[in-house]
Amino acid sequence: MHFPVESCLKMLASFGSSFAMVYGGLKIGDEYIPYYVGSVSGTSMQPTLNPGNGVSEDRVLVQRLRSQASIRARVQRGDVVSAINPRLTDDSRIMKRVLGLPGDTILTPRYREMATTVPAGYCWLEGDDPRTSYDSNSYGPVPLNCVQGKVVYIVWPPSRFGPLQARQTDGSTVPKMTSFLHR
């Protein structure tokens, strides 16, 4: 779900000085705004997003990635991204963590193969909670052109406002991760 730009700016403006930190240096008006606010539903990214009972929905600031070059330059292992769901024909989005990039070999007990190499032009996406995540373990590598943006900030609820940090993808710091990266 996306919010109109005016509503997003009003909501972010209510955070006062934090707004300047997030939007510092951006031209607002006739210029293209390379960010949007997305709503996170479900529990597949717990505890990173929607912690607790999963009833409330985090709102996140997503940096748009418009081209293959910007995706390759900005998306790294451990980032959380917004992507078009590769298995649905509508424009529904998923938010998952990048575990593998082209050429990486992923070992996963939940995929149809115990080891798979991410092909050129694809990435491997997983939720932080493998018990509830419908992700690459279900549908395989995801085309990079499905990646629409990189989650950079949690903006709602106010108690969780702050930057979203990338995590290591070697299985040691990502909670409950079932896949492992071999390079």
N, C-alpha and C positions, 0 to 999 in steps of 0.2 A: 504494500500500500504506500502510495506517495502522497505527500501533502503539497498544496499549492505553495509556490515560492513565497508569496506574501505572508502566509501563515507561518512558514518555517522561519522567516526573518524576524517576525514578531516574537515567536517563541524564543529564538536564540537571543534576541535583543533583551529579553527579560532577564537574561543571565548577567547583564551588565558588563563588567570588565572581561569576563570569560568570552563574550561575543567577539571582542577585539582580538583576543588570542586566537580564536578559531578562524575568524575571517580577516585577520590582519593582512593587508596588502591586496585584497581582492577589490576589483572595481564592481560596484553594484549599480545597476541601472540598465543601460542598453547593452552592457557587456554580458557575455555568457558566464553563468555561475557554474563552476565545475564541481559543485557539490549538491547533494540532495539529502533530505532526511528520510530514512526508511524505518519501517516498523518491523520489529523482530517478533515472530510468533513461534510458539512451540518450545520444546525443551531440548532439542538436539544439540544446541550450543551451550548447554549448562556445563559448568558453572560460569563460563565467560559472559554469556548473554542470558537474560531472563533467569537469574538465579532464584532460588527459593521454590515456590510451589508452581511456577510456570503460568500462573493466572495473569499476572501483569506482563505488559509488553514493553521491552526496552525500545527506545528510539535512538537511532544511530545516525551519525553524519557519515555519508559515503562519498568518497572522491570518485567522480566519474572517470572512466577510462574509455576513451573514444576510439582508439586505434590499436591495432596489433602491436605497433611499436611502443605505445604507452603501457600496454599490458605487460609486454616482455620487460620493459625497463622498470616498472614500479611494483609488480607483483613478485613477492618472494615467498619461499617456504616459510610457513608459520603465520602468514597474513590471513585475516578473515576477509572474504570477498563476498560481494553480491553477484549472483549469476542468474541467468535465465535457466529455469529448470530444464535440463536436457531431455527429459522424458515426457513433457507435456507440450501440447500444441498451443496453449494460450501463453500469455506473457508473464506467467507467475515466476516469482523470484525465490531463490534460496540463498541463505547465508551460511557459508561453510568455511573451514580452515583449509588452506592450501598445504597439502602434505608432499606433493610431488610435482615436478615440472618436467618438460620434455627430456627424455634420456634417463630419468631416475627409475630405479627398480624398486617397487613397493612390495613388501611381504605382508600379506594380510590373510588371516584365517577366515575372514567373513566373505571374501570375494570368491568367485567360481574357480579361480586359479590361486594357488598359494603364493605365487610371485608373478608380477606383471610389470613390464617396462612401459612407462608412459610414452606414447608415440609423439612425434613432432606435431606441434600445433595443439596439444592437449595438456591438461593438468589433472591431478588427483585431488579431489575435495572430500573432506570428512567433517562430521560434526564432532564436538568435543565429548559428547555422551554417546558411545556406541550402542547403548541399549535402545535409544530412541531415534537414532539418526538414519534417515533414508538418504544415502550419499553414494559416492563412487563404489563402495562395497556392494551396492545394489545395482547400479547402472554402468559402472566402469568409468574410464577416463572421460573427462568433460572437455569439449572443444574450448580452446582459449577465447574464441570469439563469443562464447556464452558469458564470459566474465564481463560484467558491466561496471564494477567499481570495487574499491578497496575501503573497508570500514576503518575509519580513523578516529572517531570519537563516540562515546556514549553521551547523549545530550538529555536523556530522560530515563528514569526519574532524576531529579536534582541531586539526590544523595549519591548517585553513581556517576555524576558528570565528570568526564575526564577522558584522556586519550586511551585508545585501545592499543595495547602493546602486542606486537607479534610474539609468538612463542617458538621455542625450539621444536623441531619436528622429529627428533630422534627417539621419541617415546618417553624421555626422562622427565619432562616438565609439562607435557600436555596431559591433563587429567584423563584417566581411563581410556587412553588411546590404544587401539588394537593393531594399527598398522605400523610398520617400521620402514624407514627409508634406508636403502642401500645405494651408495654412489659408486 
